[in-house]
Amino acid sequence: MNCIAHRGFCGVNPENTVPAVEDAASRADAVEVDVRICGSGELVVCHDETVDRTTDGSGPVSAHTAAELAALSVEGSGAGVPTFEEVVEVIPDDVTLHAELKERGTGEGVERLVDGAGCETVVSSFDPEAVSEVERLPTALAVWEAEGAVERATELGCSFLHANLDACTPPLVERAHDAGLGVNGWTVRESGETDRLRDAGVDGVMTDFPEYCPSAD
């Protein structure tokens, strides 16, 4: 099973920052980040609609320029909210980048920014419309529940299904594999959850903590 560093191993690093991505890339098979559009039009890496939870700033991401976001401090680390381009630049060629689209209108920009990058890139979203924007890269449908998930992902032409821990049962994984889909389970935060996903037969584990990577247990 592959180890996918969720938000750059956000359990031990300031989430979705360049230092987090660099650290995670040295310890995992893949790094997952979240992509939004900021007020000045660039793609930036931030999970929430606002910067309130993770930074010393406040307000919507869409109300800040890229420069203003860069000047914030994520979780007191001194590292700012980066652009997606900055993240792409620090991903090694042998590490896969997982870009989760948090809003529509981001897919084309993600494809453009990873053109020429050496790393493999998988683009995911909970929003089928956002997934549909992606034309040239492998895609994944993210889901909370198993019901209808394989069918929806197949209809979208996805290569992967990103399923919540509780949805990652052996029957779901078997159906997904029969449909030609890889399955990555999220999000491992406790001991034993990696074993549950292994028993279910998933292909990858998304985790906040490096100690819960399949290779570390």
NORHURA-V329392 format. One record per residue. N is the residue number from 1. RES is the residue in one small letter. PSI is psi in whole degrees, -180 to 180 (NA if undefined). BURIAL is 1 if it has 24 or more other C-alpha atoms within 12 Angstrom, else 0. Layout:
# NORHURA-V329392
n:N res:RES psi:PSI burial:BURIAL
n:N res:RES psi:PSI burial:BURIAL
This chain:
# NORHURA-V329392
n:1 res:m psi:141 burial:1
n:2 res:n psi:151 burial:1
n:3 res:c psi:122 burial:1
n:4 res:i psi:117 burial:1
n:5 res:a psi:104 burial:1
n:6 res:h psi:118 burial:1
n:7 res:r psi:30 burial:1
n:8 res:g psi:43 burial:1
n:9 res:f psi:64 burial:1
n:10 res:c psi:-8 burial:1
n:11 res:g psi:-20 burial:1
n:12 res:v psi:-7 burial:1
n:13 res:n psi:158 burial:1
n:14 res:p psi:115 burial:1
n:15 res:e psi:142 burial:1
n:16 res:n psi:30 burial:1
n:17 res:t psi:163 burial:1
n:18 res:v psi:-45 burial:1
n:19 res:p psi:-37 burial:1
n:20 res:a psi:-45 burial:1
n:21 res:v psi:-42 burial:1
n:22 res:e psi:-44 burial:1
n:23 res:d psi:-47 burial:1
n:24 res:a psi:-38 burial:1
n:25 res:a psi:-23 burial:1
n:26 res:s psi:-8 burial:1
n:27 res:r psi:-9 burial:1
n:28 res:a psi:164 burial:1
n:29 res:d psi:-27 burial:1
n:30 res:a psi:157 burial:1
n:31 res:v psi:132 burial:1
n:32 res:e psi:134 burial:1
n:33 res:v psi:165 burial:1
n:34 res:d psi:139 burial:1
n:35 res:v psi:131 burial:1
n:36 res:r psi:175 burial:1
n:37 res:i psi:130 burial:1
n:38 res:c psi:178 burial:1
n:39 res:g psi:-24 burial:0
n:40 res:s psi:6 burial:0
n:41 res:g psi:-12 burial:0
n:42 res:e psi:155 burial:1
n:43 res:l psi:129 burial:1
n:44 res:v psi:165 burial:1
n:45 res:v psi:104 burial:1
n:46 res:c psi:134 burial:1
n:47 res:h psi:-49 burial:1
n:48 res:d psi:162 burial:1
n:49 res:e psi:-27 burial:1
n:50 res:t psi:167 burial:1
n:51 res:v psi:4 burial:1
n:52 res:d psi:-44 burial:0
n:53 res:r psi:-39 burial:0
n:54 res:t psi:-12 burial:1
n:55 res:t psi:178 burial:1
n:56 res:d psi:11 burial:0
n:57 res:g psi:-172 burial:1
n:58 res:s psi:160 burial:0
n:59 res:g psi:171 burial:0
n:60 res:p psi:147 burial:0
n:61 res:v psi:-38 burial:1
n:62 res:s psi:-11 burial:1
n:63 res:a psi:0 burial:0
n:64 res:h psi:144 burial:1
n:65 res:t psi:166 burial:1
n:66 res:a psi:-38 burial:1
n:67 res:a psi:-40 burial:0
n:68 res:e psi:-39 burial:1
n:69 res:l psi:-38 burial:1
n:70 res:a psi:-27 burial:1
n:71 res:a psi:-10 burial:0
n:72 res:l psi:166 burial:1
n:73 res:s psi:118 burial:1
n:74 res:v psi:119 burial:1
n:75 res:e psi:36 burial:1
n:76 res:g psi:13 burial:0
n:77 res:s psi:-17 burial:0
n:78 res:g psi:-13 burial:0
n:79 res:a psi:135 burial:1
n:80 res:g psi:179 burial:1
n:81 res:v psi:119 burial:1
n:82 res:p psi:163 burial:1
n:83 res:t psi:158 burial:1
n:84 res:f psi:-35 burial:1
n:85 res:e psi:-40 burial:1
n:86 res:e psi:-37 burial:1
n:87 res:v psi:-46 burial:1
n:88 res:v psi:-38 burial:1
n:89 res:e psi:-24 burial:0
n:90 res:v psi:3 burial:1
n:91 res:i psi:121 burial:1
n:92 res:p psi:159 burial:1
n:93 res:d psi:-27 burial:0
n:94 res:d psi:11 burial:0
n:95 res:v psi:135 burial:1
n:96 res:t psi:137 burial:1
n:97 res:l psi:125 burial:1
n:98 res:h psi:118 burial:1
n:99 res:a psi:112 burial:1
n:100 res:e psi:121 burial:1
n:101 res:l psi:117 burial:1
n:102 res:k psi:-8 burial:1
n:103 res:e psi:161 burial:1
n:104 res:r psi:159 burial:1
n:105 res:g psi:9 burial:1
n:106 res:t psi:-19 burial:1
n:107 res:g psi:-46 burial:1
n:108 res:e psi:-40 burial:1
n:109 res:g psi:-39 burial:1
n:110 res:v psi:-46 burial:1
n:111 res:e psi:-42 burial:1
n:112 res:r psi:-41 burial:0
n:113 res:l psi:-23 burial:1
n:114 res:v psi:-6 burial:1
n:115 res:d psi:126 burial:0
n:116 res:g psi:-13 burial:0
n:117 res:a psi:146 burial:1
n:118 res:g psi:-20 burial:0
n:119 res:c psi:147 burial:1
n:120 res:e psi:144 burial:1
n:121 res:t psi:133 burial:1
n:122 res:v psi:131 burial:1
n:123 res:v psi:128 burial:1
n:124 res:s psi:163 burial:1
n:125 res:s psi:154 burial:1
n:126 res:f psi:-20 burial:1
n:127 res:d psi:112 burial:1
n:128 res:p psi:-33 burial:1
n:129 res:e psi:-39 burial:0
n:130 res:a psi:-41 burial:1
n:131 res:v psi:-40 burial:1
n:132 res:s psi:-20 burial:1
n:133 res:e psi:-21 burial:1
n:134 res:v psi:125 burial:1
n:135 res:e psi:-30 burial:0
n:136 res:r psi:-6 burial:0
n:137 res:l psi:155 burial:1
n:138 res:p psi:142 burial:1
n:139 res:t psi:161 burial:1
n:140 res:a psi:138 burial:1
n:141 res:l psi:125 burial:1
n:142 res:a psi:136 burial:1
n:143 res:v psi:150 burial:1
n:144 res:w psi:-34 burial:0
n:145 res:e psi:154 burial:0
n:146 res:a psi:-30 burial:1
n:147 res:e psi:121 burial:0
n:148 res:g psi:1 burial:0
n:149 res:a psi:-45 burial:1
n:150 res:v psi:-42 burial:1
n:151 res:e psi:-43 burial:0
n:152 res:r psi:-43 burial:1
n:153 res:a psi:-39 burial:1
n:154 res:t psi:-43 burial:1
n:155 res:e psi:-32 burial:0
n:156 res:l psi:-7 burial:1
n:157 res:g psi:26 burial:1
n:158 res:c psi:158 burial:1
n:159 res:s psi:-22 burial:1
n:160 res:f psi:158 burial:1
n:161 res:l psi:126 burial:1
n:162 res:h psi:106 burial:1
n:163 res:a psi:142 burial:1
n:164 res:n psi:150 burial:1
n:165 res:l psi:-48 burial:1
n:166 res:d psi:-23 burial:0
n:167 res:a psi:-16 burial:1
n:168 res:c psi:74 burial:1
n:169 res:t psi:159 burial:1
n:170 res:p psi:-41 burial:0
n:171 res:p psi:-40 burial:0
n:172 res:l psi:-47 burial:1
n:173 res:v psi:-40 burial:1
n:174 res:e psi:-44 burial:0
n:175 res:r psi:-42 burial:1
n:176 res:a psi:-45 burial:1
n:177 res:h psi:-39 burial:1
n:178 res:d psi:-28 burial:0
n:179 res:a psi:2 burial:0
n:180 res:g psi:16 burial:0
n:181 res:l psi:136 burial:1
n:182 res:g psi:154 burial:1
n:183 res:v psi:124 burial:1
n:184 res:n psi:129 burial:1
n:185 res:g psi:143 burial:1
n:186 res:w psi:157 burial:1
n:187 res:t psi:127 burial:1
n:188 res:v psi:122 burial:1
n:189 res:r psi:-2 burial:1
n:190 res:e psi:154 burial:0
n:191 res:s psi:139 burial:0
n:192 res:g psi:-23 burial:0
n:193 res:e psi:-32 burial:1
n:194 res:t psi:-41 burial:1
n:195 res:d psi:-40 burial:1
n:196 res:r psi:-43 burial:1
n:197 res:l psi:-38 burial:1
n:198 res:r psi:-44 burial:1
n:199 res:d psi:-29 burial:0
n:200 res:a psi:-17 burial:1
n:201 res:g psi:20 burial:1
n:202 res:v psi:164 burial:1
n:203 res:d psi:-25 burial:1
n:204 res:g psi:154 burial:1
n:205 res:v psi:122 burial:1
n:206 res:m psi:124 burial:1
n:207 res:t psi:151 burial:1
n:208 res:d psi:-16 burial:1
n:209 res:f psi:129 burial:1
n:210 res:p psi:-28 burial:1
n:211 res:e psi:-13 burial:1
n:212 res:y psi:10 burial:1
n:213 res:c psi:147 burial:1
n:214 res:p psi:-37 burial:1
n:215 res:s psi:-13 burial:0
n:216 res:a psi:-13 burial:0
n:217 res:d psi:NA burial:0
